[in-house]
Amino acid sequence: MKLLFENWRGYLNESLRDSLIKAGKSACGYMNCKLFVQTVTGIPKLSDLPSRPFTSEDDLEVGDILKWGTGLHYAIWIGEGEVMEVEAWGEEPRTVTLQNLLDEMDPPDTIYSTAKG
């Protein structure tokens, strides 16, 4: 996954953050948060990724996938305090601060890492 993003960024001369934002904006509508994350990252089975518990924003790397509960919600960490998400089924993707989500719901339970170690 990391290699895919690096190659894509190299071709487009963009940062990973910019690449994720561009991919998120071009993702088709009418999907839920999990399908949005799968589409943007190109990873169909998120549970196959390395995971760890969420501790703080400081523990996140651009491209990490945040999961709340048993799949209640998913978002992609794009850095600079922000995530990309689809708030509800069929809505357009949006960029919002992680703090905004934390104000609305409990912290995420799991972080799935898209970076290769």
Solvent accessible surface area in square Angstrom, and as a share of the most:
residue,aa,sasa,rsa
1,M,35,0.16
2,K,86,0.36
3,L,116,0.58
4,L,102,0.51
5,F,4,0.02
6,E,66,0.30
7,N,92,0.47
8,W,76,0.27
9,R,64,0.23
10,G,60,0.58
11,Y,186,0.71
12,L,55,0.27
13,N,139,0.71
14,E,37,0.17
15,S,56,0.36
16,L,33,0.16
17,R,43,0.16
18,D,71,0.37
19,S,0,0.00
20,L,0,0.00
21,I,32,0.16
22,K,97,0.41
23,A,14,0.11
24,G,0,0.00
25,K,158,0.67
26,S,86,0.56
27,A,13,0.10
28,C,101,0.60
29,G,22,0.21
30,Y,182,0.69
31,M,15,0.06
32,N,53,0.27
33,C,16,0.09
34,K,80,0.34
35,L,80,0.40
36,F,0,0.00
37,V,0,0.00
38,Q,35,0.16
39,T,69,0.40
40,V,11,0.06
41,T,2,0.01
42,G,53,0.51
43,I,19,0.10
44,P,109,0.68
45,K,121,0.51
46,L,5,0.02
47,S,76,0.49
48,D,104,0.54
49,L,29,0.14
50,P,86,0.54
51,S,67,0.43
52,R,69,0.25
53,P,95,0.60
54,F,33,0.14
55,T,102,0.59
56,S,45,0.29
57,E,74,0.33
58,D,139,0.72
59,D,52,0.27
60,L,18,0.09
61,E,98,0.44
62,V,51,0.29
63,G,0,0.00
64,D,1,0.01
65,I,0,0.00
66,L,0,0.00
67,K,37,0.16
68,W,6,0.02
69,G,34,0.33
70,T,143,0.83
71,G,27,0.26
72,L,143,0.71
73,H,13,0.06
74,Y,14,0.05
75,A,0,0.00
76,I,0,0.00
77,W,13,0.04
78,I,0,0.00
79,G,6,0.06
80,E,145,0.65
81,G,19,0.18
82,E,40,0.18
83,V,0,0.00
84,M,3,0.01
85,E,1,0.00
86,V,1,0.00
87,E,84,0.38
88,A,46,0.36
89,W,164,0.58
90,G,24,0.23
91,E,79,0.35
92,E,124,0.56
93,P,28,0.18
94,R,76,0.28
95,T,61,0.35
96,V,15,0.09
97,T,64,0.37
98,L,0,0.00
99,Q,103,0.46
100,N,51,0.26
101,L,2,0.01
102,L,49,0.25
103,D,106,0.55
104,E,100,0.45
105,M,60,0.27
106,D,112,0.58
107,P,76,0.48
108,P,5,0.03
109,D,78,0.40
110,T,27,0.16
111,I,0,0.00
112,Y,19,0.07
113,S,15,0.10
114,T,9,0.05
115,A,29,0.22
116,K,134,0.57
117,G,129,1.24
